[in-house]
Amino acid sequence: MTGLIDVNVTLSRWPFRRLRGDETSALVNKLREHHVVQAWAGTFDGLLHKDISSANARLAEECHAHGRGILLPFGSINPTLPDWEEDLRRCHEVHKMRGIRLHPNYHGYRLGEPIFAKLLAAAADRGLIVQLAVLMEDKRTQHPLLQIAPVDLGPLPELIKQKPGIRLVLLNSLQVIRGDLLLRLVANEQVFFETACLEGLGGIGKLIEQIYARKLLFGSHAPLFYFESALLKLKESVLDESTRKAISAENARRLVL
């Protein structure tokens, strides 16, 4: 497996425990070991920190100092905080980021609220990819004082229709999206999915019976999840070579151009 693009890694410290690979240099070494040529990186600081500007500045610096050409920073935006528009501007103009990462369930807003539509429009105007993290960890492993439900994606299909310029990647979503909602999201050419939370033997092969292969990206959710687990999902699924290459890197490469 060569030339992977991982669209779902995160830097800094997970708030509840130390993780193997939560030092940027160690994570980069792990990615290089498995032939990752590019990784889209958010920051754990974006979950609970109120000083988002500083969190994004640290993310950009870590990617520059330790990424060795692999890490692409995706800054956090919390639209419930004052001056979030300035945080968005700095991500785009100062740090030259290709996209942003959103955590509505940690930041306390719903997708049906006007502020989310405003944020999507602002990101589309700047040509930024939007990554929306549906969840970060299984509810069974969450700290008892911080029980965070997955993001309710119900309003998303209709909302996306009104934002023709947006490119939206749903992170950690395939554990919770099912049935009609999945089909409605798949039908929109602006919405993409990644593999980190996909479960079951031969899961990718089964999934592309419902999702066009061109809409599926490789994601590991490292270091919160083991990178090798994500890689095994790709290796053990029965895929033809063109589909494997598309999911491994080509779809992400087209999206980030």
Secondary structure, DSSP 8 states (H G I E B T S, - for coil): --SEEEEEEEES--TTS--TT-SHHHHHHHHHHTTEEEEEEEETHHHH-S-HHHHHHHHHHHHHHH-TT-EEEEEE--TTSTTHHHHHHIIIIIS--SEEEE-HHHHT--TTSHHHHHHHHHHHHTT-EEEEES-SS-GGGS-TT--------TTHHHHHHT-TT-EEEEES-TTT--HHHHHHHHTSTTEEEESTT--STTHHHHHTTTS-GGGEE----BTTS-HHHHHHHHHHS---HHHHHIIIIIHHHHHH-
